[in-house]
Amino acid sequence: MTQSVVVQVGQCGNQIGCCFWDLALREHAAVNQKGIYDEAISSFFRNVDTRVVGDGGSISKGKICSLKARAVLIDMEEGVVNEILQGPLRDVFDTKQLITDISGSGNNWAVGHRVFGSLYQDQILEKLRKSAEHCDCLQCFFIIHSMGGGTGSGLGTFLLKMLEDEFPEVYRFVTSIYPSGEDDVITSPYNSILAMKELNEHADCVLPIDNQSLFDIISKIDLMVNSGKLGTTVKPKSLVTSSSGALKTQHKKPFDAMNNIVANLLLNLTSSARFEGSLNMDLNEISMNLVPFPQLHYLVSSLTPLYTLTDVNIPPRRLDQMFSDAFSKDHQLLRADPKHSLYLACALMVRGNVQISDVRRNIERLKASLQFVSWNQEGWKTSLCSVPPVGHSHSLLALANNTCVKPTFMELKERFMRLYKKKAHLHHYLQVEGMEESCFTEAVSSLSALIQEYNQLDATKNMPVQDLPRLSIAV
């Protein structure tokens, strides 16, 4: 059994991380009712005897003593991390695994990347090494960050290069929250484009998630609940969502519920590596099977049922309907249209009592409406995990490497160019030591090259699939 370390950077990264650890604890509590420390729990948690001075003695077998998250929390403001340390999860985090500052990055990628990067490099490295040493078989670093702010985009991508240098064999999975068009951070297009260059070069897999998609999903769920359709009722004690156990009063931007969606994505992504199943999939297999070219490592994720993400009782979706949902725009965490774009590969991660024959039948049923590149017509990867999400009979996470991510990048580039043509706000970046205008031109060139790669693939759409000549063997 392998272990993973979660590195949460910036305000957004730490808020999503907090939701993730909350849900992970609840899921393991529901599955592991005897309170025995097993391999499934060890993938994200250490079992520590707190009576031992110093780091605490790790206990690999037997009863759960005190669980500590395999996590490093980094933020250049103290607010969110302090909130976590005063909340119900305070005992899950080892205070030696936290790095905070008080000044913040001022929504400036250059401050996060260059100023705080060099300032905290040694401290971050020491904490990453410490986390790695506590693992028997470290397979993956999960980086959670946003693209629009300063710390998440700047320090989050500085960290990627550091991980590549220090742990070249360990996979780097990045969950990146992309700003919406109505983002209240004026400089978010600069931050996002500068961060994209680093993601292109130093990540193994990126799950781009769009703030607007998350908001739309939450709005639809609220609409369903309030309309009273489908016999929806509020669960008195939901295991799956926020600790309040009941629907919260509606805010303009329901960030808690939006963060829960991302946390559930990570939970489902790792379920096959944590629990038993008839067809397990390790995280390295995702990168191996879904990323045919190094830079085309952006995967569109869709999750179903989405109702696990809210304190609502909705009749379970039929199995076949669940597969159809996973390929509809409504269930995607990125605004994109994969059905009218080209698939390079697709992974289906199924949880619950589902047979491989059900998966095969649905792949055959859906195949006709999906277009794959000519050289990878059978580009499907599947996993079956026998442990369903809490409160549901089954669930499905679909990861698609699809050219439909291109419009998101094009829109980002347009927003960047609108600012950059006027050189608006540029002086804030250029006064940071080591930052020059060439950093911006290189970053936008890197993004243009990525868009061009997707264009070249799209140009092969509707091309006939050629049967390659086979070697004839004389009998």
PyMOL commands that set and color helices and strands:
alter all, ss='L'
color gray80, all
select helices_A, chain A and resi 10-31+39-42+79-86+90-92+95-97+109-133+151-166+188-202+211-227+229-231+255-274+283-290+306-309+319-326+329-331+338-340+356-367+374-376+403-421+426-430+437-458
alter helices_A, ss='H'
color red, helices_A
select strands_A, chain A and resi 3-9+45-49+57-58+66-69+71-75+98-100+138-146+171-178+205-210+233-234+300-304+312-313+342-352+371-372+380-385+394-402
alter strands_A, ss='S'
color yellow, strands_A
deselect
rebuild
show_as cartoon
